[in-house]
Every structure is written in structure tokens, then in C-alpha cells.
Amino acid sequence: MKKIYFLVLIPISFIIGTPIFANKVTPYILGMPFFMFFVCLSMILTSLTLLTINKFTVETKGEDSK
């Protein structure tokens, strides 16, 4: 198994850690309650992580076929 796949643990830990860190309403960030901001941030982080994994795996598969 390639080491790049361990990046999947970042979004998983974000999702598991959401109730621990984002259990607050009072701090507003960008006009959103903290929990909503944390959910939006985790969605963006998940997308970027999967994009990175896809980029490295597609490059690797392309090099194997040559």
C-alpha cells in the first residue's frame, strides 16, 4: 500500500474530531457559527486531500503503462 493513501486519515480525523472541537456557537467566523464553519472547512479539506491522492495515483498509473 502506498504512503499517499494515508492522507485519507486527515479528513477522517477531522470528521471524528468535529464534535470535540466544534461544539460551540459563540465564535462567528465569516458570518457563520463555528460548527458550520468547521463543517465547511472539513468539506474543503476532504476535497483537496482526495484531489491530491487522485493526482499522485493517476501520475503513477500513467508511468507504469509507458
C-alpha positions in Angstrom: 0.0 0.0 0.0 1.3 3.4 -0.9 2.1 6.0 1.7 -0.1 8.6 -0.2 -3.2 6.7 0.8 -2.5 7.6 4.5 -3.7 11.1 3.6 -7.2 9.8 3.8 -6.8 9.7 7.6 -6.8 13.6 7.7 -10.4 14.0 6.7 -11.5 11.1 8.8 -9.9 12.6 11.9 -11.5 15.9 11.0 -14.9 14.3 10.9 -14.4 12.3 14.1 -13.0 15.4 15.9 -15.9 17.7 14.9 -18.0 17.1 18.0 -14.9 17.7 20.2 -13.7 20.9 18.8 -16.7 22.4 17.1 -19.2 22.1 19.9 -19.5 25.9 20.2 -21.8 28.6 18.7 -20.4 31.8 20.0 -17.4 32.5 17.8 -18.6 33.5 14.4 -16.1 33.0 11.5 -17.0 34.6 8.2 -20.5 35.2 9.5 -21.2 31.5 10.3 -21.4 29.8 13.6 -18.2 27.9 14.5 -19.8 24.5 13.8 -20.9 25.4 10.3 -17.5 26.9 9.5 -15.9 23.7 10.8 -18.1 21.5 8.5 -17.4 23.7 5.5 -13.7 23.6 6.3 -13.7 19.8 6.5 -15.5 19.6 3.2 -12.9 21.7 1.5 -10.1 19.8 3.2 -11.6 16.5 2.1 -11.9 17.6 -1.5 -8.3 18.9 -1.5 -7.0 15.7 0.0 -8.8 13.4 -2.4 -7.7 15.6 -5.3 -4.1 15.3 -4.2 -4.4 11.5 -3.8 -6.0 11.3 -7.3 -3.3 13.4 -8.8 -0.5 11.2 -7.5 -2.2 7.9 -8.3 -3.1 8.9 -11.9 0.6 10.0 -12.5 1.8 6.7 -11.1 -0.6 4.7 -13.3 0.5 6.7 -16.3 4.1 6.0 -15.7 3.5 2.3 -15.3 1.9 1.9 -18.7 4.8 3.5 -20.6 
